[in-house]
Amino acid sequence: MDRLTNTVRPYAWGSATAIPEFLGTPPSGEPQAELWMGAHPGAPSTLERSGGEQALTDVIAADPEGELGPETLRAFGPRLPFLLKLLAAASPLSLQVHPDLEQARQGFADEEARGVPVNAPERNYKDANHKPELICALTDFDGLCGFRRAGNAADLLAGLDVDAIEPYVDILRASPESAALREVLTAVLTADREEMSGTVAEVARSAERLAAAAGAGAGAGTASGAGDPAAADAPAYAVCASLARHYPGDPGVIAAMLLNHVSLRPGEALYLGAGVPHAYLGGLGVEIMANSDNVLRCGLTPKHVDVPELLRIVRFEPGEPAVLRPEAGPGGEERYDVPVSEFRLSRFVVAPGAAAGPLDSRTPQIVLCAGGRIVLRVDAGRGEDELALERGQSVYVPAGERVAVAGEGTLFRATVAV
């Protein structure tokens, strides 16, 4: 096994303090949004091998079968199929959706054939892979995920009492759910931008007023939500008002009101499959995803929004998002089960003197310490015999190495589910 040195990505929505506090490093004063652990070509982790520092991408390229194992190599070729991240959102990310594998392959081939530069702002597909992902909360974590029931979305919009969006309310109440959601999202994203900017401002003012009124009522000791739909919907109105402050005039502010608001407690997770519109709003979490950059944006962004392609990818399937809690397994492993083979995320809460692990896998692993002090020992194989991990430190374990776990704390294990 090998200790990893990882790159922090300074995206504007990132927290200036959450990742430095987690890593025990001084803040730089700049946003620190994501810590990448893996072999993504954009920012691969590095490790010490053969007396020198090497990128994990180069280590895998030099011996794909030895590093990845035969099963991973057969399934995904000579690359690590997942990327593990520490994600710290201080402000909302863009509203977005990811393609399935066939859509990604078709979209990438089409843009390649048309000669669209891979770094062009209008480019949708940076690679031919899908991007399922899982976010596991380390702190309270808020997000948007999947479509509300159409009737609920209609009630939420109607409560704003804004004339310009009454047609959306009528559509949501009169049409079959999936068709209604498609029609309203299309109308929002294709409306005249100047007119929509005024509508968003009016919606934001109303949402601010409703959220404040509900808060004042709760502070005065009234029964929260009792007979008052506006009070019950106060969290959604508060999210709307917050989004409008971050993205004034953006049609994504209204589009976001079609989506479920999800609040995760530490240890809870959310799986985001193909075609599911979503956005992270705030919090610190461990994220794992297939190794891809394919994102189609729906709003809350100054970047390119390809509405026709977006509507081809989005799945207009209303319903409550499933919040995942870890399932207990052998050796203290707690797994977050997802329907993809590129990755599997597990958690271990290690107590002194208690048996945990071993971390035994035919596929490569990345292990992240999320608290306490964890000691990893290799029973046999390459690398150091023992590594002690503090919070925020991580190691790469090649396929086939058996690692014993001791100490006290919490660790996350990312591996391949083939």
N, C-alpha and C positions, 0 to 999 in steps of 0.2 A: 504494500500500500504506500501511497505517497501523499504528503501534505500538499494542499493546493494553495496557490496564490491567485486571487480572483480580482476581476475588474468591476469597479462601480460605474454605473452609467448615470450621468448627471441630467436626466430629463427634467424639464421645467416643472412638472407636476410633483416631483419628488420632495420628500421631507428633508430639511437641512439637518435634522437631529436624530431621527429614528435609527437609521443604519449606523451612524457613528456610535450612538449609545449601545446598540446591540453588539458592535464589534469592539467596544472599549477603546475607540480612537477619538481624537479631538475633531469636532466638526470643522469643515473647511469654510463655512459660511455660504456655500453653494448648495443647491438641491442635490440630494443623493437618492436616486429613485430605485435603482435595481443593482443588486450584486449578482453577477453571473457566475455560475459554477458548472463547467462542462466544456464541450468542445465545439461551441458555435464559432464559425470562422470569423465573425465580427469582433469577438472578444474572448478568445479561448483562455481557459485557466492555464497556469503554468505549474510545473513541478520539477523537482530535482531528479535527474536521471544521468547516470554515467558521468558524475562529477560536474554537471552543468545544468542550467535552467533550460527547460524545453517546454514548448507549447504542447498541451494535451493533444491537439490535432496532429502534431508531428509524431508524437509517441504512438498514437493509434495507427497512423499511416505507415510507420516503420514495421509494425507487426500486428495487422488487423485481427488475425485469428487468435493470437496469444493474448491480446488485450481485451477483445470483445467476446471471445468464445465462439464456437462454430454456430450455435443457434442464432445469436444476434447477427453474425456475419451473413448467414443465409437469408435471414428475414429482412435486413435493412442495409446490407452492403457494408463497406469499410468505414462506418461512421457511428459515433455515439448517437442513438436516435432520440435522446431527450436532452433538455436543458433545465437545470434546477436554478431557481432564483430566490433571493430575498427581496421582497417588493415592499416599498414604503411610499404610500400615496398621501400627500398632504392636500392635494386638490384633485378634482375629478379627471379621470382619463377620458379619452374620446369614446363615444358610443360606437361600437364596432361589432363585426361578425367575422367568422372564419369559414372558409370553404371546406367541403369534404374532400377526400383524396382524389376522386375522379374529377371533380370541379377544378381542383388545383392543377391537376395534370393538363386538363384541357385549356384552362386559362393561361397557364405558363407557356404551353406550346403555341397558342394563338398569338400571344404578345411577342414571343421570340420570332415567329414567322413574320409578324408585321414590323419587326425591327424596332420595337419600343425599347429604348435604353433601360437597363435594369435600375438605374438610379433616377429615372425620369419621375417628376412629381405625379404624373398621371398613371404611372405603372401600378397595377393591382397585384400582380403575382411575381414575387421575387424568387420563387422556387416552385418545384412541382410537388410539394408535400402539403398535407393538411396540418392543422395546428390545434388539436384538442388540448385543453389545459385544465389544471386543477389548482385552486387557491385554498390554502389552509391557514386560518387566522392564528396569529400569535398574540394579537391584541383584538379588541373589538374592531370589527371590519365591516364597512358598509359598501353595498354595490347594487347594481341593477342587473336583472337576469331574466330573460324570457318575457313573453307577452302576458299581461293581465288578461283575465276574462274580459270580453268585449263590453259586457254590461257594467263591470266594475270600472273600466276605463271611461265609459260614457258618464257614469255618475261622478267620477273624479273631475272630468272636464266640465261637466254641467255646473258643479259646485263653484267654479271660478266665476260664473256669470259674466262671461266675455262674449259679446255678440259674434265676433269674427270666427269663433270656434264652434258655434252652435251647429253648423253643417256637419262637423265631425261627430258631434254627439248624436245627431239624427242617423248618420250612417252606422255608427256602432250599435245603435239600438234596433235598426231595421234589417240589417243584412246578416247573413250567416257569419259566424265569428271570424273565421280565417279570411274570408273575402273582405269583411269590414276592416279588419286590421290592415290588410294589404292596401285597401283603397285610401284609408286615412294616412298611413305612412307615406304613400306615394304623393298624396295631395300636399302634405306638409313639406316634403323634400323638394317638390317641383314648383312650389308657389313662388311668386315674384319676391325676390329677396328683400327689397325695400319695404313692401307691404308686410311681409312676414316679420321683419324686424320690429315694426310697430306693434304687431299682434303679440309677439313675444314679450315686449315691454309691458303691455297691458296685462298679459297673463302673469308675469312676474310680480307686478304690483298687487294683483288680487291674491296670488299665492302667499306673498309676504304677509298680507293683512290676515288671511285665514290662519296661517301658522301662528302668528303673534296672538290672535284672539284665542286660539285653542290653548296656547301656553299661559295666557293670562287667566283663563278659566280654570285651568288645572292648579295654578298658583293660588287661586282664591278658594280652592277646596271643592270645586264642583266635580261631579262624577265624570271621569274622562270617557268621552264617547257616548255617554248614556243618552240615547235618543237624538244624538247630534252627529250626523254623518260627517260634517266638516271637522269635528274634533277627532273622530276616528281616522280621518284621512290626513290629519295634521302632519304626520311624518312625510307623506308624499308631497304635500304642499311645501314643507320646509326644504325638501330636496330640490323641488322645482325652483324655488326662490334662490337657493344656493347656486344651482347651475347657471341661472340667469346672471348672477353676479360675476361668475367666472367667464361666461360666454355670452355677453349681452347681444341680443338680436339673433342668436343662432337658432335655426329651426329645430336643432336637436333637443332644445329645452322642452318643446312640446312633444316631440317624438319620445322623449324619455318618460313622459307621463303615461305612455302605453305599456310600460314595462313594470315588472314587479320590483319593489324595493326589498332588499334582503339585508338583514343584520346578522353577522356571524359572531359567535362568542369564541374565545380562544379554544383551539382544538377542533372546531367545526370547519367544514370544507364545502366547496361548491365546485362541481364539475361543469365545464362549459364545452359542449360538443359542437359539431358543425352546424352552422345556420342559426345559432342562438344569439340574438342581440344582447349585448352586455356592456357594462362599464363599471370600473372600480371607482369608488367615491372617496374612500379614505381608510387608513389603517395600515398595519404591518402584518405581512404574511409570508409563508413559504409557498412559492409557486413552482409547478412543474408542467412542462409542455413538450409536445413533439418539436423537434428541432426545425422550426420553420419561421419565416418572416411574413407569411401571408395574412394581411389584414385588409378588410374592406370597411371603410368608415361610414357611419350613418349620420354623424353630427358631433357637436361639441368639439370642434376642431377647425383650424384654418386650413387644414390640408385638403387634398382632393377627395371629393365624394362622387363616385361613379354610380349614379342612381340606377340606371338600367341593370348594370352588373350586380349591384347590391340586391335589387329585387329578385334577381335570379337565384341568389344564394340564400337569402333569408328564409327561414322556416316559420311560417305564420301559424304557430301551434300554441294556443293559449293554455295556461295552467300554472299551478304553483311550482316553483323550482324546488328540487329535492336537496335539502341540506344534508350533507354526509357527516356521519360520525364514525370514528374508527371501529373496525370489527376486530375483536380479540383473536389472536392467533397463538401458535406455539412460541415458547421462549420469550414471552412478553411482547411480541410484535403486535402492533395495532395497525391494521391495513385500511387504507381508503380505496375501496374497490371501484374501478372505472372500466368501461367497456372498450379499452384500447390496449394494444400490446407494446406500444412504444415506451411506456413508462408504468411504474407502480410506485406509489409513495407509502411509506410506513413510518410509524412513530414508535419509539421505545422510551418509556419512563423508567430509568434505571435507579434502583435503590441499593444502598450499601449491603453487600453480602448476598443479594438476590441474584438468581440466575437470569441472564439476559442474553439473547442470541443463542448460538453464535450467528454472525452474519455470514451465511454460507450461500453462495449463488453461482450458477453456471454462467451468469451474465455479469457485465461490469456494474459497479456500484459507486455512488457518491454519498458520503455520510457527512451530515452537518450537525454540529453540536448547537443546540438551541438553549442551553442553560446548564449550569453546574460544571462539573469536570468529569469527562469521560475518558477512560483509558482503553485503547484498542490494541490488541496483541495478535500478531499473525502467527498462526500455528505452523505454517510452512509457506515458502514462496519468497518472492522478491521484496525489496524494500526493508525499512526498519523493522526490528522485532516488536517495538512498542512505540505508540504515539499517544500523547496526552492531548486532549482537545478541550479548550475553553470555549465559552459561548462565541459563536460566529466563525469558528474555525472549521475547516472541512478537509476531507481526504478522498482520494480516488482509489478504488480497490479494483484491480483487474479481474476479469472472469476467472473463476476457479479458486480464488484465494479464500481461505477460511479464517474469519476474524473473530476472536473472543472479545467480549465486552465486559468492562468492570467500571467501578467508580460510582458517581451519583449525579444524576441530571437527566436531561432530555435530549434525544438525538432523533433526527429524521434520516431515513434511508431512501434513496432513489435508485431504482434498478429497472431492468427491462422485464416485461411480463411475457416472455416467450417460453 
